[in-house]
Amino acid sequence: MKLILASYVYENFRLYSPTLTLELIVWSICAGLMAGVIGSYISRRVIGAFPRRLIKDGIHTPEAAVTVTDTGFDRNFFVKRALREGGSLRKMVILANPEGFPAKEDGPARKRLFRILSMEPPVRRKLTWETARFYLPEEDRYTAEVKYEAKGTSVGGVILSVILIAAIGFAALYVIPELFQLLDNFLSVIG
């Protein structure tokens, strides 16, 4: 497929292939917004189900800590990913028995990165989901409730948002060239 660069000449300014550039910009923004909507849904509904379950069951101390398997999230990829070292849930959900897991060996790239930064790398542990026990401290309860509140997030809302973003994208592809024409006409009148 051969791309043809069309020159759109307005009386007061010139744009080369504005529709190609405009389409790229509009659809990139739309794709980013759609990814944000879907990511927000996954964060609140899917990942947020784990801390909501810990709050509901009153798991606030290391003694009461439970495994991912105990809570029924052993097959949930997103929750497991968020519970790994540096994951989004690990900022609030604490591993109650870290001594039971050996430190994971760093690869050469990670070692080099921390050597360049002159920092001591944090200990990363290889978790087994059947034995790793987690709890949500009482002081992080309110933050978790607010961050992972499920109310107001639904599949229907996500689908509607994606459709509206696409509709706005199509409208922008029509409106923006018209705005360029309006600007050109305005510049012709005053110039």
BELHURA-V513724 format. One record per pair of residues at least 12 apart in sequence whose C-alpha atoms are under 10 Angstrom apart, sorted by sequence separation. I is the first residue (numbers start at 0). J is the second residue. D is the distance in whole Angstrom. If there is no record, write none. Layout:
i/j/d
I/J/D
I/J/D
This chain:
i/j/d
4/16/5
5/17/8
53/65/9
67/79/8
82/94/9
3/16/8
4/17/9
5/18/9
4/18/10
5/19/9
56/70/10
4/19/9
67/82/9
105/120/9
3/19/10
2/19/10
53/70/8
105/122/9
49/67/9
52/70/8
104/122/9
105/123/8
52/71/10
102/121/10
103/122/7
104/123/8
102/122/6
103/123/5
104/124/9
49/70/8
101/122/9
102/123/6
103/124/5
104/125/9
49/71/9
101/123/9
102/124/5
103/125/6
49/72/7
100/123/9
101/124/6
102/125/7
103/126/9
48/72/9
100/124/6
101/125/6
102/126/9
99/124/9
100/125/6
101/126/8
46/72/10
49/75/10
97/123/10
98/124/9
99/125/10
100/126/6
97/124/8
99/126/9
100/127/8
50/78/10
66/94/10
97/125/10
99/127/10
46/75/9
49/78/7
64/93/9
65/94/10
66/95/10
97/126/9
45/75/8
46/76/9
47/77/10
48/78/8
49/79/10
64/94/8
65/95/9
100/130/9
45/76/10
46/77/6
47/78/8
64/95/6
99/130/8
100/131/8
45/77/7
46/78/5
61/93/8
63/95/9
64/96/9
94/126/10
99/131/8
45/78/7
46/79/9
49/82/10
59/92/9
60/93/9
61/94/8
62/95/8
46/80/9
47/81/10
59/93/10
61/95/5
62/96/10
96/130/9
97/131/8
42/77/9
46/81/7
60/95/8
61/96/8
96/131/7
97/132/9
41/77/8
42/78/9
46/82/9
85/121/10
95/131/8
96/132/6
97/133/10
41/78/10
84/121/9
94/131/7
95/132/5
96/133/8
50/88/8
84/122/9
85/123/9
94/132/6
95/133/5
42/81/9
49/88/9
53/92/9
84/123/6
93/132/8
94/133/5
95/134/7
83/123/9
84/124/7
92/132/10
93/133/5
94/134/7
95/135/10
46/87/9
47/88/8
50/91/9
83/124/9
84/125/9
92/133/6
93/134/5
94/135/9
46/88/8
50/92/7
83/125/9
84/126/9
92/134/6
93/135/6
49/92/9
83/126/8
91/134/9
92/135/5
93/136/7
82/126/10
89/133/9
91/135/6
92/136/7
42/87/9
90/135/10
91/136/7
42/88/10
82/128/10
89/135/10
91/137/10
79/126/10
88/135/10
91/138/9
92/139/8
91/139/6
92/140/10
79/128/8
90/139/9
91/140/8
82/133/9
91/142/8
92/143/9
91/143/7
90/143/10
74/128/10
73/128/7
88/143/9
72/128/10
73/129/8
69/128/10
67/127/10
68/128/7
69/129/8
66/127/9
67/128/6
68/129/6
69/130/10
66/128/7
67/129/7
68/130/9
66/129/6
67/130/8
68/131/9
69/132/9
65/129/10
66/130/6
67/131/7
68/132/10
65/130/9
66/131/6
67/132/7
65/131/8
66/132/4
67/133/8
64/131/9
65/132/5
66/133/6
64/132/5
65/133/5
66/134/9
63/132/9
64/133/5
65/134/7
62/132/9
63/133/9
64/134/5
61/132/8
62/133/10
63/134/7
64/135/8
61/133/8
62/134/9
63/135/10
60/133/9
61/134/6
59/133/9
60/134/6
61/135/9
58/133/8
59/134/6
60/135/7
61/136/9
58/134/5
59/135/5
60/136/6
57/134/9
58/135/6
59/136/5
60/137/8
57/135/9
58/136/8
59/137/5
57/136/10
58/137/9
59/138/9
53/133/9
54/134/9
57/137/9
59/139/9
53/134/7
54/135/7
59/140/8
53/135/7
54/136/9
50/133/10
52/135/10
53/136/10
54/137/9
57/140/10
50/134/9
51/135/10
50/135/7
49/135/10
54/140/7
53/140/9
54/141/10
51/140/9
54/143/9
50/140/9
54/144/8
51/143/8
50/143/7
51/144/7
50/144/8
47/143/8
50/146/10
51/147/7
47/144/9
50/147/8
51/148/8
49/147/9
50/148/10
51/149/9
47/146/8
48/147/8
47/147/5
48/148/9
46/147/8
47/148/7
48/149/8
43/145/10
45/147/9
47/149/7
43/146/7
44/147/7
42/146/9
43/147/5
44/148/8
45/149/9
42/147/7
43/148/6
44/149/6
42/148/10
43/149/6
44/150/9
40/147/10
42/149/9
43/150/9
44/151/10
39/147/10
43/151/10
44/152/7
40/149/9
43/152/7
44/153/8
43/153/10
44/154/10
40/151/10
41/152/10
40/152/6
39/152/9
40/153/7
40/154/8
36/152/10
40/156/9
37/154/9
40/157/7
39/157/9
38/157/10
36/156/9
37/157/7
36/157/6
37/158/9
36/158/9
37/160/9
33/157/9
36/160/7
37/161/9
33/158/10
36/161/8
33/160/8
34/161/9
32/160/9
33/161/6
32/161/8
33/162/9
33/163/10
30/161/9
33/164/7
29/161/9
32/164/7
33/165/9
32/165/10
29/163/10
30/164/9
29/164/6
30/165/9
28/164/9
29/165/7
29/166/10
26/164/10
29/167/8
30/168/10
26/165/8
29/168/6
25/165/10
28/168/9
29/169/10
27/168/10
25/167/9
26/168/7
25/168/6
26/169/9
24/168/10
25/169/9
26/171/10
22/168/9
25/171/7
26/172/9
22/169/9
25/172/7
24/172/10
22/171/9
21/171/9
22/172/7
25/175/10
21/172/7
18/172/8
21/175/8
18/173/10
21/176/9
18/175/10
18/176/8
17/176/8
14/179/10
12/179/10
9/179/8
10/180/9
12/182/10
13/183/10
9/180/7
11/182/9
12/183/7
11/183/6
9/182/10
10/183/7
11/184/9
9/183/6
10/184/8
11/185/10
12/186/9
8/183/10
9/184/9
11/186/7
10/186/9
11/187/7
10/187/7
9/187/10
11/190/9
